[in-house]
């Protein structure tokens, strides 16, 4: 019933006038905002996440659009004849539930902080995406702290964020926590976002990596987000996750060469993904600090990473598709 209701409402919303979807998207190949300012900020705080849109997706020709057990929304996305049809379908479903935008991305928890890895821009609020990443709002996103570990959704509104207690872990050396929270709230207002729902899904293959799905609305308050709305929003979000994670790949990933590394380097990567320092890795693997440093430099070179965070990002985004060479 939920799937049928969503599909029926989506069709009606699309025909009756879904929002204009011809608004220019962010360039998925480059960070939004001022490039020089962003580069200066990112050099002190980690890599910029990979932004991608429909244009960067590759749908395998063998995808079975009518296989038994495929959710109706997934089938609808697979049956859509174009990117525009898929966007209208998702936008119609969002509007039928009272939402305006949907964000989909991956994050990792490393050394006590959440780091964004990738973000799908097709159904998101473009102004919010630009502000969120160029202003590094993820460093002060109280919603991430509030999402239950059980993957249950967090229902929120701007007023709730304004009154939430501050976390000392979110402070930085240059801005106090209260100021950063106000920047977060101001950017929500400037982007027209007033309320929403967010939940996380643990990665089945990567330690400390999660998919984050966020539905956002211009409607103030959160009383309108009833249990029925939550249930249908979860169905929509999980169906989009099924479509993106199982039936589509980044175009750049098709035909890519495997990265060959040694057994020792595989062990080092496993400990690195668990957030351990070079010294801790050396102790656990009974290696000298110089040996670990050598292998870390080799790994950064092979994964085209400039630092530890970029290396973690590159390994996780590559789905650990690397082979093993003989021991060095």
Secondary structure as UniProt FT lines:
FT   HELIX           2..17
FT   TURN            28..29
FT   HELIX           35..45
FT   STRAND          50..52
FT   HELIX           54..56
FT   STRAND          57..59
FT   TURN            61..62
FT   TURN            65..66
FT   TURN            68..69
FT   HELIX           72..79
FT   HELIX           83..97
FT   STRAND          101..110
FT   TURN            111..112
FT   STRAND          113..120
FT   TURN            122..123
FT   HELIX           126..134
FT   TURN            135..136
FT   HELIX           137..140
FT   HELIX           142..146
FT   TURN            149..150
FT   STRAND          154..157
FT   HELIX           158..163
FT   HELIX           168..170
FT   HELIX           177..190
FT   TURN            191..192
FT   STRAND          195..202
FT   TURN            207..208
FT   STRAND          209..217
FT   TURN            223..224
FT   HELIX           227..246
FT   STRAND          248..250
FT   HELIX           251..253
FT   TURN            254..255
FT   STRAND          259..262
FT   HELIX           263..273
FT   TURN            274..275
FT   HELIX           278..285
FT   HELIX           289..302
FT   TURN            303..304
FT   HELIX           308..317
FT   TURN            318..320
FT   STRAND          322..325
//
